[in-house]
Amino acid sequence: MKLATFRIGPERKVGVFDEAAATVTPFELSPEQAQQGIQYLIELQVQDGDLPDTGEALALDQVCLEAPLPRPRRNVFCVGKNYHDHAHEFSSSGFDSSAAQGAVPEHPIVFSKVPESVTGAGAFIEFDPAVSSAIDYEVELAVIIGKGGRGISLEKALDHVWGYTIINDVTARDLQARYSQWLIGKSQDTFCPMGPVAVSRDEIDLGDTRVRTWVNDELRQDSNTRLLIFDVPTIIKTIAEGVTLLPGDVIATGTPAGVGIGFKPPRYMVDGDVVRCEIAGIGQLENRLKQRR
């Protein structure tokens, strides 16, 4: 099942996404329920409730897609340096404050992005050149938690997954280096494009899913989830050892090699660049970089 959060006129709705038919079929939700995006439906399913009835299908060209979770209930959890090739390219970039521990981490490196950084497919990634001039892209498979919990075992971890979406973990590399930590450089407004849809967990094979990024139609990242250093169960177990995960929590699982910082010299995005992130089984998340005026 693929779900989309979208607007038709000023009204937010949530529906079943059908790429082949180019339609989205809205659920019968109150404005308050729809305001949460797919959050309400996740919580309903966790409680074993039936999904609401649906109305008439709408053509995709009639609607404006938003992030599946337009404002997550709390910070997005993120994992750094979680593909071997990216761990090495980032460690050698001079921007890695964790490099003293070695290129490949022994344990998952977990940081976060604030909820207000989330934006949807087709929206602008906005940057202020007075704040940062080193804007980078990072395609990531994002896990959406269904059943919450704490002290989750490896064997039970995937039972806590509702589904998946795409996140572009946009990063201001100069801010990342300046502050020797990652939250500020990764939490700028609009620096967390998410979408275009969310898919239920049965739609994705974690052992073999292709992950790619293009910048202005040039392929930059091309990898597979089977190459993750720490797999999804390990990531969930690590976070939930002391943090109670909640329905609707989002965990971005890391990016492969090919980011701008990995080139010599770095190839950061500039005003007008179009970045397109693709994960097989989910779709393509496309955004344009725009300088704030």
C-alpha positions as CSV (number, residue, x, y, z in Angstrom):
1,M,0.0,0.0,0.0
2,K,1.2,3.5,-0.9
3,L,-0.2,6.5,1.0
4,A,0.1,10.1,0.1
5,T,-0.5,13.3,2.0
6,F,-1.7,16.1,-0.4
7,R,-3.5,19.3,-0.8
8,I,-6.4,20.1,-3.1
9,G,-6.9,23.8,-2.9
10,P,-6.3,24.9,0.8
11,E,-7.5,21.5,2.2
12,R,-5.1,18.8,3.3
13,K,-6.1,15.2,2.7
14,V,-4.6,11.7,2.9
15,G,-5.2,8.9,0.4
16,V,-4.2,5.8,-1.4
17,F,-1.6,6.5,-4.1
18,D,-1.9,4.6,-7.4
19,E,1.1,5.5,-9.6
20,A,-0.1,3.3,-12.6
21,A,-3.5,5.0,-12.7
22,A,-2.0,8.4,-11.8
23,T,-4.6,8.9,-9.0
24,V,-4.9,9.3,-5.3
25,T,-8.0,8.2,-3.5
26,P,-8.7,10.2,-0.3
27,F,-9.8,8.6,2.9
28,E,-12.8,10.1,4.6
29,L,-11.1,12.0,7.4
30,S,-11.9,15.0,9.4
31,P,-9.8,18.1,8.8
32,E,-8.2,17.6,12.2
33,Q,-7.3,14.0,11.4
34,A,-6.0,14.8,7.9
35,Q,-3.9,17.7,9.3
36,Q,-1.5,15.0,10.8
37,G,-0.8,13.4,7.4
38,I,-0.5,9.7,7.7
39,Q,0.1,9.8,11.4
40,Y,-3.6,9.3,12.2
41,L,-3.7,6.2,10.0
42,I,-0.6,4.7,11.5
43,E,-2.0,5.1,15.0
44,L,-5.3,3.6,13.8
45,Q,-3.6,0.5,12.4
46,V,-1.4,0.1,15.5
47,Q,-4.7,-0.2,17.5
48,D,-5.9,-2.8,14.9
49,G,-8.6,-0.4,13.7
50,D,-10.0,-0.6,10.2
51,L,-8.9,2.1,7.7
52,P,-11.6,4.7,7.0
53,D,-13.7,4.5,3.9
54,T,-12.4,6.2,0.7
55,G,-14.0,8.7,-1.6
56,E,-13.6,9.2,-5.4
57,A,-10.2,9.0,-7.0
58,L,-8.5,12.2,-7.9
59,A,-6.1,12.7,-10.8
60,L,-2.5,13.5,-9.5
61,D,-2.4,16.6,-11.7
62,Q,-5.3,18.0,-9.5
63,V,-3.4,17.8,-6.3
64,C,-0.2,19.0,-4.6
65,L,1.8,16.3,-2.8
66,E,3.2,17.1,0.6
67,A,5.5,15.1,2.9
68,P,3.7,12.0,4.2
69,L,4.3,13.4,7.7
70,P,4.2,17.1,7.1
71,R,5.3,17.8,10.7
72,P,6.6,14.7,12.5
73,R,5.7,14.5,16.2
74,R,9.3,15.0,17.1
75,N,12.8,15.1,15.6
76,V,13.7,12.8,12.8
77,F,16.3,10.3,13.9
78,C,19.2,9.9,11.5
79,V,22.1,7.5,11.1
80,G,25.5,8.8,9.9
81,K,28.2,7.0,8.0
82,N,26.1,3.9,7.4
83,Y,27.4,2.7,4.0
84,H,31.1,1.6,3.8
85,D,31.8,3.7,0.7
86,H,30.3,6.8,2.1
87,A,32.0,6.3,5.5
88,H,35.4,6.3,3.8
89,E,34.6,9.3,1.5
90,F,33.3,11.3,4.4
91,S,36.1,10.4,6.7
92,S,38.7,11.6,4.2
93,S,36.7,14.9,3.5
94,G,38.1,16.8,6.5
95,F,34.5,17.5,7.6
96,D,34.1,14.4,9.8
97,S,34.2,15.2,13.5
98,S,34.0,11.4,14.3
99,A,37.0,10.5,12.1
100,A,39.2,9.9,15.1
101,Q,37.2,6.8,15.8
102,G,38.0,5.4,12.4
103,A,36.3,5.7,9.0
104,V,33.8,2.9,9.7
105,P,32.0,3.3,13.0
106,E,31.7,0.4,15.5
107,H,28.2,1.4,16.5
108,P,25.5,3.4,14.8
109,I,26.1,7.2,14.8
110,V,22.7,8.7,15.6
111,F,21.7,12.4,15.3
112,S,18.5,14.2,14.4
113,K,16.8,16.9,12.3
114,V,14.1,19.1,13.7
115,P,10.5,18.5,12.5
116,E,10.3,22.0,11.0
117,S,13.0,21.1,8.5
118,V,10.6,18.7,6.7
119,T,9.2,19.7,3.3
120,G,7.5,17.8,0.5
121,A,8.2,16.6,-3.1
122,G,8.3,19.5,-5.5
123,A,8.9,22.1,-2.8
124,F,12.0,24.3,-2.9
125,I,15.1,23.6,-0.7
126,E,15.8,27.1,0.4
127,F,19.2,28.4,1.5
128,D,20.6,31.7,2.7
129,P,24.1,32.3,1.2
130,A,24.9,34.5,4.2
131,V,24.5,31.4,6.4
132,S,25.9,28.6,4.2
133,S,27.4,28.2,0.8
134,A,28.1,24.4,0.9
135,I,24.7,22.7,0.4
136,D,24.9,19.0,-0.1
137,Y,22.4,16.2,-0.8
138,E,22.0,12.7,0.7
139,V,19.4,10.2,-0.4
140,E,18.2,7.9,2.4
141,L,15.7,5.2,3.0
142,A,13.6,6.3,6.0
143,V,11.9,3.9,8.3
144,I,8.4,4.9,9.7
145,I,7.7,3.3,13.1
146,G,4.3,1.7,13.6
147,K,4.1,-0.1,17.0
148,G,6.2,1.9,19.5
149,G,8.3,0.4,22.2
150,R,11.5,0.3,24.3
151,G,14.0,-2.4,24.7
152,I,13.2,-3.9,21.3
153,S,15.1,-7.0,20.3
154,L,16.7,-7.6,16.9
155,E,14.3,-10.4,16.2
156,K,11.2,-8.3,16.9
157,A,12.5,-5.0,15.4
158,L,10.8,-5.2,12.0
159,D,7.5,-5.9,13.8
160,H,7.7,-2.3,14.9
161,V,8.0,-0.9,11.3
162,W,4.9,0.5,9.7
163,G,6.7,1.3,6.4
164,Y,9.2,3.5,4.5
165,T,9.6,6.7,2.7
166,I,12.5,8.7,1.1
167,I,14.4,11.5,2.9
168,N,16.9,13.8,1.3
169,D,19.2,14.6,4.3
170,V,20.2,18.0,2.9
171,T,23.3,19.3,4.8
172,A,25.1,22.6,5.1
173,R,28.7,21.2,5.2
174,D,30.3,24.4,6.4
175,L,28.0,24.6,9.4
176,Q,28.5,20.9,10.0
177,A,32.3,21.5,10.2
178,R,32.0,24.8,12.1
179,Y,30.0,23.4,15.0
180,S,31.6,19.9,15.2
181,Q,28.1,18.4,15.4
182,W,25.4,17.8,12.9
183,L,22.1,19.2,14.1
184,I,22.4,22.8,13.0
185,G,23.9,22.0,9.5
186,K,21.1,19.5,8.9
187,S,18.1,21.2,10.4
188,Q,17.9,24.4,8.4
189,D,14.4,25.2,7.2
190,T,13.4,23.0,4.2
191,F,16.5,20.7,4.7
192,C,14.5,17.5,5.1
193,P,12.5,16.8,1.9
194,M,10.4,13.7,2.5
195,G,8.2,11.6,0.1
196,P,6.7,11.6,-2.4
197,V,4.7,8.8,-0.7
198,A,5.0,6.4,2.2
199,V,4.8,2.7,1.5
200,S,3.8,-0.1,3.9
201,R,6.7,-2.4,5.0
202,D,5.6,-5.3,2.6
203,E,6.5,-3.1,-0.4
204,I,10.3,-3.0,0.3
205,D,12.9,-5.7,0.3
206,L,15.5,-4.4,2.7
207,G,18.0,-6.9,1.4
208,D,17.9,-5.6,-2.2
209,T,16.5,-2.2,-2.9
210,R,18.3,0.3,-5.2
211,V,19.0,3.8,-3.9
212,R,20.0,6.6,-6.4
213,T,20.4,10.4,-6.7
214,W,20.7,12.7,-9.7
215,V,21.7,16.3,-9.7
216,N,20.5,18.1,-12.9
217,D,20.0,14.6,-14.5
218,E,23.6,13.6,-13.7
219,L,23.7,10.3,-11.7
220,R,25.6,11.0,-8.5
221,Q,24.6,8.2,-6.0
222,D,23.9,4.6,-7.0
223,S,23.8,1.9,-4.3
224,N,21.6,-0.7,-2.6
225,T,20.2,-1.2,0.9
226,R,22.0,-4.6,1.1
227,L,25.2,-2.5,1.6
228,L,24.2,-0.8,4.8
229,I,26.7,-1.2,7.6
230,F,24.0,-1.4,10.3
231,D,20.8,-2.9,9.1
232,V,17.3,-1.6,10.0
233,P,16.8,-4.1,12.9
234,T,20.2,-3.0,14.4
235,I,19.3,0.7,14.1
236,I,15.9,0.2,15.8
237,K,17.4,-1.9,18.6
238,T,20.2,0.7,19.2
239,I,17.8,3.7,19.4
240,A,15.2,1.8,21.5
241,E,17.7,0.6,24.1
242,G,17.0,3.7,26.1
243,V,14.6,5.8,24.0
244,T,10.9,4.8,23.7
245,L,10.0,4.8,20.0
246,L,6.6,6.1,19.2
247,P,4.1,5.5,16.3
248,G,5.0,7.8,13.5
249,D,8.7,8.2,14.4
250,V,11.0,8.5,11.4
251,I,14.5,7.1,11.2
252,A,16.7,7.9,8.2
253,T,19.1,5.1,7.7
254,G,22.1,6.8,6.1
255,T,23.4,7.7,2.6
256,P,25.8,5.9,0.2
257,A,28.8,7.4,-1.6
258,G,28.5,10.1,-4.2
259,V,27.5,13.1,-2.1
260,G,29.0,16.5,-3.1
261,I,31.6,16.5,-0.3
262,G,33.1,13.3,-1.7
263,F,34.3,14.9,-4.9
264,K,37.7,16.6,-5.3
265,P,36.9,19.5,-5.2
266,P,33.5,19.2,-3.6
267,R,30.5,19.6,-5.9
268,Y,27.9,21.4,-3.8
269,M,24.5,22.3,-5.1
270,V,23.9,25.9,-6.3
271,D,20.8,28.0,-6.9
272,G,18.5,26.4,-9.4
273,D,20.0,22.9,-9.2
274,V,17.4,20.1,-9.3
275,V,18.1,17.0,-7.1
276,R,16.1,13.8,-7.6
277,C,16.3,11.0,-5.1
278,E,14.9,7.6,-6.0
279,I,14.4,4.5,-4.0
280,A,12.9,1.5,-5.8
281,G,9.4,0.6,-4.7
282,I,8.8,4.1,-3.3
283,G,9.3,6.5,-6.2
284,Q,11.3,9.7,-6.9
285,L,11.6,12.7,-4.6
286,E,12.5,15.8,-6.6
287,N,13.3,19.3,-5.3
288,R,15.0,22.4,-6.6
289,L,17.5,24.5,-4.7
290,K,16.5,28.1,-4.3
291,Q,18.4,31.0,-2.8
292,R,16.5,33.1,-0.3
293,R,16.1,36.7,-1.6
